């Protein structure tokens, strides 16, 4: 951009922008769905890890960030102590 000799250091101006008012529209959150893998489902529920214990949930109650237990043992119950494997 070429400097313009009419503009000098320390010069300033007041500028106003006029626009048509825009009607605010409500924003709706998009519901995301997640289908857990078949091997994670026991009956009509799944298990997640909460503070080192298994907690039973309906698949529709899962939220982002839940640690899903995949391939739970047949004898898993609520409050069963679990640990997360890191060797895979």
Secondary structure by P-SEA (a helix, b strand, c coil): ccccccccccbbbbbbbbbcbbbbbbbbbbbbbbbcccccccccbbbbbcccbbbbbcccccccccccccccccccccccbbbbbccc
